[in-house]
């Protein structure tokens, strides 16, 4: 099992960050591990996306994404190569021109992944991912 939660302050409004978080097919432009994203279908408030990621090796998974504009993006695993379960969310809070974002993820694997390896992946990838989102916000909306 791998679980992580982190809180970041972004120099943009919640709506601006939400627009980056929900532009899934653009993830490969700024998240180096994400090789491809295809949005497959929409059912009511949910969207099914297929993500191809390369971390040590390439794997794919499908997530059902749920969105509350300007407030929250959450997901639950539909299917995939490596994950048995995966749930997570971004919860956004308006700080008056800035956004507090709480990112949480919890996953279990179909194959044995040593706890130290899972923890190392989270501890290395999570800061890199947050840095990539920070850079995306700054490139899109400028430094505030």
Beta strands, then each sheet from edge to edge (+ up, - down):
strand 1: 2-10
strand 2: 34-43
strand 3: 46-54
strand 4: 58-68
strand 5: 72-80
strand 6: 83-94
strand 7: 99-109
sheet 1: 1+ 7- 6+ 5- 4+ 3- 2+
end
